[in-house]
Amino acid sequence: MFILQRTKSLQKNLLQARFYGLLCMFFVFNVLVQMFVPTCGHAARRQVIFQLSNLQQWIDVSYQYSGSKTNSDGRENRSARDHEFEQEYHIGIDYAILSRRLANGRLELDVGTNEVFSYDRTGSDPNDHDIGFGLEFLFDMVLFERRPYPVNLDASRVQQWINAPFADNYQLTSQNFGVSLSARQEIFPFNLGYRFFTNETSGLSLDRLQESDELVFDSKLNWWEISTTNLRAKVSRVDISFEASDREEISTELYDLGIDNILSWGGGKRKNTLNSSYGLRNSSGSSESRSENWSENIELQLGEGLSVGAGYDYRKNTVPQQERKERSYQGWAEHRLYDSLTTRASYSSSETEYLTGINQQFRSQTSVAYNKRLPRESNITLSYGYGYGENDRNLDDNVIQVFDEGVRVDVLGIGYLSNTNVISNDVEPNSVRVFVDLGGGIRGDELVAGDFSISPAGNQTQISIDPATVAFYGTFDYLVDYNYVTNESIEYSTETHTISAVLGLFKQRYRIYGTLILGDQDLIDGDDSTSPLSQQTFVQVGFEGSHSEASYGFKYLYLDTILSTDRTAEAYLSYLKAIGRNLLTVRLTERYSVISQKERLSSSARGSRDSNTFMLNVNYRKPLGAAAKASFGVQFIDLRGETRQDDLSFGASFDYRWYKFEFSFNADMTFGFYEDTISREDSLSLQLRRYF
């Protein structure tokens, strides 16, 4: 691990002075190690201030090359290269002060020099030479570890090279400083912590610096054996600034309060539970919103196979010029007969208040499922469900706002919203806002407008998030706020029939499944010209198979509505083969879809578009004797449709260890073909390490 703060060569004298000063500090540190690390017999005779153990030291010498080249028809070609040389000394040690009971932890330190030769043909100064001094550290300490009130201190600074598939490679520098106090007692145990951290990118088309600090409190209270209460509180601030950009800095302050309680009684199969929760969240600054939610859910086991439940939810969301209140009620009953026949009935109703009106709806649902065991450890499951509901909407405006809709994107950053007719940011700025989902519906950082885009895709609205942004946050889950256009005043009914079947053979080695859903919306009163009611037919059939070395599957999806007819076929093949000590993995995915847009009441446009996505991943790992190993990988993706894009990536690595020496080699090469643009990115790294 290494972090570099570059300086220009004119600071060379100051650099040398600092470097020699650190060498002196290292010499003094080693002397202190010899003074304060006693032998076992010596430690038994007298007390020492510092107790040090598990000393680790090594020296790294490394070389890294990165290059990129882009050729475009009608535009200026671009190319850049970096050669980086690093020398690094690492030391890590466990320590205790007087006694482990008082304070103990670990300290790791990296110091070294770095020299970079750069070339960029598009820059004002194509050739550049930088030299600098690097410092990186990892520190943690536990005070009063065995006391009822231990204190934890930690600090770190790391730098990572992010190699995002089919996206720009970049460097991510992270710093973290934190302190926490734990009170371990029976009456009121709690944790209280403060943390400050930063993330800074280098190499993206839009580099950013994110600074965050947060104060967190949480407590878990157990009341005998029937009740558990969780308390939480969080106050945080996030500032995001952009390098070499006219974009305004994003600054958001947030506080989040919550309490959850689980009450349980009874035992075994007659256990009953009551779950209660309340939460309050407020965000101000660049992102202004306020949300409040309260829920109660009870589940009762009335017999061996009979259970009933009920629930109540209240949610209130407020943003500038918009407010939404929602109350919902649910009730259900389920009966199970010998784990073979399951019947369920449920009823729900809700009322949603907007500033422009109100929306009321109810829905009832019944279902029956039959599971039959077959010979040779096989089984079949058949189910049927019927649902009926009505919706009565009376609004003064035809725009509805959605808060915190959960969206999961794939490796290419593509996901889908649950509504059509979404108003884009091009039409109304800040109409669509995307946040990182921290789990449990808790908002994280907000993405900037250039990190995502939306577009209609048949019966859905597609959201595309930049893969580099996905790699930066390290998550595929997001929360989305958006506005969509719908009918102002309308009353309609919705009727659905659902039939499904699943056949599992030979310990689920083979699985064949199918689903048919028929939906019909009928107008009771009002006008549906803005968003026409739909009759929907959905069909899904497929199969999956697995063997000791391979798994495969295929599925076909058909969706027909008043808006469009969508057809999608997907297939995959995974192969895992151990050849002696070698390991080969292959993953192949193919997806072909056709969307036929129908003529709508508000437009006479018809259209049909198809798209094809093919992905191939191959990886091979091979040990070379007892001290060496090598791996090779290939990634390929082919996108065909309205645009054409191909990406091909090769990678190889080699590691060897002998005596106290380690050698590693890594190389990656990526080619990109996008319409009239051809790009190439290369990276190469060599590292030699010597342990002491």
N, C-alpha and C positions, 0 to 999 in steps of 0.2 A: 504494500500500500504506500502511496506516495502522493504528496500534494506539492504543487509548485506555484510560487508567486514570482512571475517573471519580472526581471528588470532589464533595462537596456545596458549595453556593454560599457557605457560611460560610468556606470556605477560599479565597475569592476573592483576598484580599490576598496570600497565599502564592503563589497561582497567578500573579498579575501579576508578583511578584518573580522567579519562576522564568522566566517568559516573557521579561522584559526581560533577565535574565541570559543567556538563550539568544541573544537578538538581539545582545548584546555579543560572545558567543562566535562567532556567525556573522560579525560584522564583523572580528574578529581573524583568523578562518579565511581570509576573503577577502584580508586583507592578507598573510597567510603565503603564500597561493597566488601573489600577485603577486611576493613576495620569492623564492620557491623554484622557480618555474616559469620557467626562463630561455628566452630565444630560442635558435634553433638555433646561431647564431654565438656567443652568449655561452656556451652549454653546451660548445662545442668548446674554449673558452679556459680554463675552470676547472671543478673538481669541486663539485657541490652535494650537500647532505645528502639532500634530498627531491627526487625527480624525479616531477612530476605531469603527467598528460595526460588527454585525453578527458573534460574537465569537462562535466558535464550539470547543468542547473538548471531548475527550473520551479516555478510556484505553482499550486495547485489550490484552487478554491472549489466546494463541492458541497453538495447537499441530498438527503436520503434520507427517504422516508416508508414506513412499514410499518404495516399494520393488519390486524386479525383480528376475526372475529365469528362466534359460534356460537349457533344457536337450536335448542333441544331441547324436545320436548313433555314436560311434567311436571317439568322441571328448570330451574334458573336460567340465563338467557341470559348470555353472556359477550361482552365486546368490549374491545379494546385498540388504542391508536394511539400511534405514535412519530414525532416530527418531529426530524430530526437535521441540524445544520448544521456543516460542517467547513471549516476553512481550513488549508492545509498547504503547507509549503515543503520541496522535495526537492533534494538535491544528491548527485551521484555522481561519483566520480573514480577513475581508475587511478593507482597510485602505485608507486614503487620507492624503496628506501632505499640510498643510495650507488650501488648498481648492481642491475640486475635479477637478477644472479647471486646477490646477497646476500639480498634480500627484495623481493617484488613482490606485488601483489594489487589488490583493489578495495574501496572503501568507499562505501556508500550510506546516507544519513541522511534521515529524515523527521521534521519537527517541526511542530507546529501546535496549534490549539485546536479544541474540540468543544463543542457545546451541544445538549442534548437536552430536548425537551418530551414528556412521556409522560402517557398517560391509560389507566387500567385500572379499569373500573367494579366489578370484584370485589375490588379491593385495599382495605386499610384507609385509604390515602391515595390517592384516585383520580387526583389531579393531582400531577405531580412534575416538577421542573426541575433538571437537572444540568448542570454546566459543568466542563470538565476540560482537561488538557493532554496531548497525545499525543506519543509517541516510538516510532519504529520504525527498525530498522537492519538492514543486511546487510554483513557483514565477512568477507573471506577474505584469507589471506596464505600465500605459499609461500616458505619459507626454503631457501636453498642449492639452488635449482631444478636446477642442472646438476651438482650433486655426487652422489655415490653414496648419500647419505642425506638426501634432501629432507624437510622438515617442513611439514605443512599445518595451518593454523589457520583455523577458520571459526566464525561466530556469526551468528544471525539471529533475528528476531522478526517474525512476520506474523500478520495477522488476515484470515480469509476469511468471507464470507457464503455458507453452504451452502444451496442451493435444491434440496432433495432431491425428486424427483418423487413426488407422492402421499404426502408425509410432512411433518412439521413443519420449517419453515425455522429455522435457528439460526446463531449465530456460533461459529467455531472459531478459537481463539487458540493459536498454536504458537510455541514457543521452542526453539532448538537451539544447542548449544555443543559443539564438537568439536576434537580435536587428533589428528594421526596422523603416524607416522614410517614412511618407506619405506626399505628397504635394498636398493639395486639392485646386486647382485653375482652372479657366476656360481655361487659355491659354495653360498650359502644366502640367497637373496632372500626378503624377508618384508615384511609390512605390520602395523603395530601401531597401534591407534587407540582412543581413548576418546571417548565421546559421552554428553551429557546432554540430554534433550529433554522438553518438557511439551506436553500438549494439554488445552485447557480449553474446555468448551462453555457456551453461554449461549442459552437459548430453548427447550431441550428440556423435556419433562415431568420428566425426571430428569437434571439437569445433573451433570457429573462433571469431576474434575481427575485427569489421568493424568501421573505423573512416572516417567521411566525413565532409567536410566543403564546403559551397557554398555562392556565392555572386550573388544575383538576382536583376534584374531591369526590371520593366514592366510599361507600360503607355498606356492609352486608350484615344485617341483624337477624339472628335466629331466635325466635320466640318458642322455647321448648321444642317440640317436634312437629308442630302443626302449622307454623307460619314462618315465612322468610321475607324480609324486607330489604330492598336494594335502594340506596340513595345515591344520587349522582349530581354533580354540578360542574360546569366547565365555563370558563371565561377565556376567550382567545382573541387574537388579532392577527390578521394576515395582510402583508403588503407585498405587491408584485409590481416590479418595475421592468421596463424593456430597454434593451441596449440599442442605441442608434436607431431609435424609432420615435415618431411623433405621437405615439399612443400615450394616453394619460395613465398615470400610475393607479393601480387598483388597491384600495385599502378598505378592509372590511373588519368590523368588530362583531363578535358573537358571544352570546351567553346562552347556555343550555342547562335547564334544570329538569330533574325527573325523579319519580319515585315509583317503584313497582313492588307489589306484594302478592305472594302466593300462599293461599290458605288451603290446607288439605286435611281431610279426615277420612276415617275408614281405612281398610287395609285390603291387600290382595286384589281380587277382581271387583271389590266393592269400594274402591278408592274414589273419593269425590274431591273436586278442586274448584277454587274460586280465585281467578286472576284479576287483579286490579292494577291499573297503571295511570299515571298522569305525567304529562310532559309540557314544558314551556320553552320555546326557543325564539330568540330575537336576534336579528342581524341588522346592522346599520353601517352607513358609509356608502361604498360603491354598490353594495348589495343590500338593499333594504327589504326586510320581510319579518313577519311575526307569525308564529304558529303555536297553537294550543291544542292538545288532544287529551281525551279522557276515555278509558274503555273499561268495561266490566264483562267478564265471561265466566260462566258457571257450567260445570259438567258433572252430571250425577249418574252413577251406576246403579240402576234400579233392580238389576237382576243379573243372572249369569250371562245373558246375551242381550240385555236391553240397556241402552244408555240414552239420555236426553241432555240437551244443553240449550242455553240462551245467552244472548250477548247484547250489549249496548255500546255504541261508539259515538263520540262527539269530537268533531274536528273543526277548527277555525283557522283560516289562513288569511293573512292580510299583507298586501304589497301596495305600493303607491297607486292610488286610484282604483284599486280592486280589493274585494273582500269576498270570502266564501265561508259559509257555515254549513256543516253537514251533520245530520243526526241519523243514525241507522239502528235498526233493531233486527235481531235474528233469533230464530228458534228452530230446533231440529230434534229428530228422534231416529234412532237406528237400532235395528234388531238383527242379530246374527244367530244363525241356526247351524250348529255343528261345523262352523268354519266353511260351510258350503254355500249357504244362501244368505245374502245380506240385502236387507231392504232399508231404505232411508227416505225420509220425508223432511222437507225444510221449507221455511217461509221467511222472507226478509222484506223489509220496507225501509225507505230512506227519504229524507227531505233535505234538499240542498238550497240554501238561500244565497243569492248573489245581490249585488247592489242594484242590478237591473231587473230582478225578478226572482222566481222560485221554480224549482224542478222537483216533482214528487214521483215516486215510483214504488212498485211492489212486485214481488216475484215469488212464485211457488215452484217447488221442484220435487219430483219423486223419481226414484231409481231402484232397480233391482239387479243384483249381480249373482251369478251362479258359477262356482268353481268346482271342477270335477277332476279328481285324480285319475290318471290313466296308467296302464301298465308301463313298465320299464322307466319308472321315475319321470313320467310326463304328466302334464296337466293342461286343461283347457278352461278359459274363463270367458263367459258371455255376459254382457250387460246391456241394459236398456234404460234410458232416462227420458223423462218428459218434463218440460218446463213451460210455464206461462207467466207473463208479466205485462204490466201496463205502465206507461210513462206519460206524465202530464207536465208539460213545460210551458211556462208563461213568463216571457222575458221582454224587456223594452229594447233590447239590443240583440243582434244575432252573433255576438262574439262571446265565447266562453273560455275562461282561463283554467289551465290544468297545472297543479302544483306537484312537484316531487314525484313525477312518474318514473318508475325504475326502468332502466334500459340496459341491457347487456350487449356489448358489441363483440364481434369476432376479431381474429388476429389482424384483419385489414381495417378494423375500426368501424365496421358497418353494423347498424342496429335499426330497429323499427319502432315508431311511435304507434299508439293504439287508436289514433284518430286521423282522419283525412281533413283536407281543407285547412291545413296549418298555415298561419300567417308567418312568412319568413322575415328575417331581419332586414332584408333588402326593401321590403314593403314598409315595415314598422320597426325601427331600431329597438334592440333589446326585447323584442317580442319572444324570442327563443333564448333561454339561458340554460347552461349545462353546468352541473356541479359533480365533483367526485363523490361517489357514495362510500362513506366510511363504514357502512354496515348499520343495519337497523333503521334505515331511513335518515341517518345523520349526514348533513351536508358537509363536504370538505371544500377544497378550493374550487373557485369558479373558473371555467375555461373562457378564454378570450374569444371574440367572434371569429378570428382567423383560424382557430383550432378546429372548427366544425362547420358543417353545412347540412341543409335539409333539402329534400327533393321528393316529389310524389313518385310512388312506385306501385301502380295498380291500385289495389285496395288498401294500401298502407302508405305511410310516410316514412321515407328512409332518412336516417341521420348518419352522417359520415364524420368520424373523428380522425384527425391526423394520426397515423400510426406512431409518429415520433412523440406525440402528446400522450398516447396510450403507454408507450414505453417510459416516458418521463414520470408519470404517476404510478406506473406498475399495477394498474387495475383495468378490468374490462367492465366494471359496473359504474353506472352514472345515474344521476337524478336530473330530470329535465322539467323545466317550466316552459309552457308555451300557450299561445292563443289559437283557437280554431273557430271557423265560421260554421254555424249550424242554424236550424230553424228556430225562429223566435217563439211563436205560439203554436203548439201542436200537442195532440194527444194521440197515442198510438199503442198498439199491443204487439208483443213479440212472443212467438210460439216456436219451440225447438223440440226436435226429436233426435236422440243420440243413440246409436247402435255401435257396439264395439265387440271385438273378439280377439283373443290372444291364445295361441297354441304354443306351448313350450314342450320341447322334446328332449329326452335323454339328459336330465339334470340341467335343463335350460341351455344345452349346447346349441340347439337350433330354436329360433323364435320366429313365428309368423304372426303378423298382427294386421288388423284393419279397423278403420273407424269411418262411420258415415254420420254426418250432422246435417240436418235439414232445418233451416230457419226461415221464418216468414214474419214480416212486419206488415201490419194492416193499419191504415189510417182510420182513426175514430173521429177526430175533429181537427180542424186547422189546415195549414198549408205546408207541404214538404218540398217546395220548389228549390229552396236553397241547398238542402241536403236530402236528396230523395231517399225514401224508405227502401229497404232492400229485401229481396228474397235470396237466401244464401244456400248454396250446396257445397259441402266440403267433404272430400274423400281422401283418405290416406291409407295406403297399403304398403307393406314392406316385409322384409325378412332380415334376420341376422343370424350369423353362424360363427362359431368359435371352435378352434382346435388348439392343440398344445402350442403350435407355433404361429398360427394365423387366425385372424378374425376379419370378417367381411360383412357387408350389409348393403341393402338397396331399399329405397323408398320412393314412392311416387305420390305427389300431392296435387290435388285438383280443387280449385276454389272458383266458384262462379257466383257473381253478384251483379247488381244492376250497373256497377261501375266498370267491371272488367272481368275477364276470365284468365286466371293464372294457372299455369301448369309448370310443375317443377319435378325434376328427376335428380336424385342424389345417390351416389354410390361411393363406397370407401373400401379400402383394403389395407390391413395392417399385418405386417409380417415381422416376427421376432425369432431369430435363429441363432442358437449358440453352437458355434463350430469349434469344438475343443474349448480353448480359453478365449476364443474370439467371439464377438457379438455383432450381429448384423440386424439393423432395424430399418424397415421400409414402411412408409405411410403414403398412400395414394388416395386422393379425394377428387371426385368429379361432380360438378353441379351444373345442370342445364335448366334454364327457365325461359318461359315464353309468357309475356303479358300482352293480352289483346284488349286494348281500351275500347269501351263501347261508347256509343253516342249518348251524351248526357243532355239533360234538359237545358242547361245553361251554355252549352257549347255543341257545335256540330262537328267537332274534330274527332276523327277516328284515328287509331294508330295501333301498331303492333311492334313490339320490340323483343328481341331475344338476347340472352347473355349466357356466356359459358365461362365457368371458372374451373381450372385444373391446377391442382397442387401436388407436388411430389417432394418428399423428404426422405433422404437416404443417409444413414450414419453407420460407420463401421469402426469398431474398436478392436485393437489387437495388442496383446502384451508381447513384448520383445524380450524374452528372458525374464529374470526375476527383478531386474532393475530398470526396465524401460517399457514404455507403452506408447502407442500411436493411435490416432483416430482421424477419420476422414469423413467429410460430410458434403452433401449436395442438396440445395434447395432450389426448386423451380416453381414458378407460378405463371399461369397464362390466363389473361383476362380478355374475353372477346365480347363485343356488344356495340354500344354506341361509340365507344373508343376501344382501342387495342393497346394492351400493355403486357410486356413480358419481363420477368425478372429472373435472373439465374445467378446463383451464389455457390461458390466453392470454398471449402474450408479444410484445413489440415492442422494437426498439432502433434507434437512429439515431446515426451518427457523422459529424462534419464537421470538416475541417481547412482553415484559411486563414492564410497567413503563419505566424506563430509561435503561433497559437491553435488549440486543439482543444476541440470540444464533443461531449459524449456524452449520450445519453438512453436509459434502460432502464425498462421497465414490465412487470410480471407480475401476473396476476390468476388465482386458483385457486378454484374452487367444489367443495365436497365434499358429497355426499348419501349418508348412511348411515342406513338405516331411519328413525328419527324425528328425526334430527339433520341440520341444514343448516349448513355452515361456509363461510367465505369468508376468503381471505388476499390482501392487496394489497401490492405493493411498487412504489416509484417512486424513481428516482434521476436527478439532473441533475448534470453536472460540467463545469466550464470550466477549461481548463489554458492557461497562458501560459509558453512556453519562453523562456530567455535565452541 
